[in-house]
Amino acid sequence: MKQLLVIGIGAGNPDYITMQAVKALNRVDVFFLMDKGQSKDTLIDLRRDICARYITDPGYRFVEAHSPERVRGDTDYNASVEALNRDKQRTFERLINDHMADGECAAFLVWGDPSLYDSTVRILQAILESGRCRFEFEVIPGISSVQALAAQHKVPLNGIGRSIEITTGRRLAQGQVSDADSLVVMLDAQDAYQQIADQELQIYWGAYLGTPDEILIAGKLKEVAGEIERVRKAARLANGWIMDTYLIRKPESSQ
């Protein structure tokens, strides 16, 4: 039986790799790398560096494949994501069928944690349900950008006995209302934090967490929102991409 590992590699710092992940890396014969274009070559390079750092037997190999892109613009978001995952499913099936021998172990190295805003596990489950590939797979958790953000800002995610909600910038921009005391926002391409009515809330923002390019900004939303917008635009222009996450919290006195 072919074996697949979905390994969470953390939010950017090679030191975020867990001992479980190191053991998993050393089981792998072939690593599947999804190429997202020249501007994101650093993401591929980091995966290669992690393998070089932690794998003791150099007998593994890499197979790169073009990563399908989601259709953007004036289109139905859910439908576009479903189409994207179907395209990825076909790519994954080809990789498994064409680049793995029976009995081999392959791995997808997932940024952050495979359970949080990543579709690799969902896609592998769909492949198994389709019956077009036969394999077994395991999931190895990783340190997410949410955990890294809180650690770098030296703050807890939650107030004592209080709730946390994790959402996306898209939902926030569409008017999502939350009564959570701590709101973590990911994948915000629209600077949706500027639409939050209570500008007295505290925001902890971070980009490229765990990498040499890491940027951190914190303060009252009304005081730092403009700075975050400027810094975010400049960083995206300079690097060609950006991964950022932020935490919005009510002041301790109001919790």
Buried (B, 14 or more C-beta within 10 A) or exposed (E): EBBBBBBBBBBBBBEBBBEEBBEBBEBBBBBBBBEBEEEBEBBBEBBEEBBEEBBEEEEBEEEEBEBBEBEEEEEEEEEBEEBBBEBBBBBBBEBBEEBBEEEBBBBBBBBBBBBBBBBBBEBBEBBBEEEEBEBEBEBBBBBBBBBBBBBBBEBEBBBEEBEBBBBBBBBBBEEBEBEBBBBBBBBBBBBBBBEBEEEEBBBBBBBBBBBEBBBEBBBEBBEBBEEBEEBBEEBBEEBEEBBBBBBBBBEEEEE
